[in-house]
């Protein structure tokens, strides 16, 4: 695990919390070296502060995703304005945890993302491990998505969310059920976490994200994946 924060006290608190649960932890106080650290250390997860002395955490997360790394990135920040949470998730972060954090909650969130990252595929079955809906192909074993012949680049969480919705095509799924199955927690910490990830998925897989054909909202419940054109 890689902890990126310019505050040595925060890094120490996170490191002691994580090491008490058996995680190996490395630390970094600046944003610029993070990409190299990921490519040499190969952490299973990155805890990333937004307020760094050189690059912002947003910039670091963008660089990590542009480089093609799918390692779970959890933003750990004192900033909790709506725009910060939404932007962090939109640029590829998997979760957003507010400081000051509670150690048990932090470990629960870390554990959920690590379990999710290690699972080969979500629940549901498909012939040859492939789900095909019109021009959209979801290859579960390869964790690959195609629109026609074009590869769609997704984060680990985006893929798991899409695969879960698609393997349950036609069902109205509550946010609680989605969060439990995809994030591995009983209830959403923030419902906007799911909503932002859905918005990101629509931008990547829908011909017109403002008029989605695949991921449909179910008022007062959650979402439904449409197996056929509505």
KAUR-V424134 format. One record per helix or strand. SS is the DSSP state (H for helix, E for strand). FROM is the first residue (numbers start at 1). TO is the last residue. If there is no record, write none. Layout:
ss = <SS:SS>
from = <FROM:FROM>
to = <TO:TO>
This chain:
ss = <E:H:E:H:E:H:E:H:E:H:H:E:E:E:E:H:E:H:H:H:E:E>
from = <2:8:26:34:45:57:72:82:95:103:127:130:136:144:150:156:173:175:191:209:215:222>
to = <4:20:28:41:48:66:77:90:98:118:129:133:139:147:152:167:174:183:205:211:218:225>
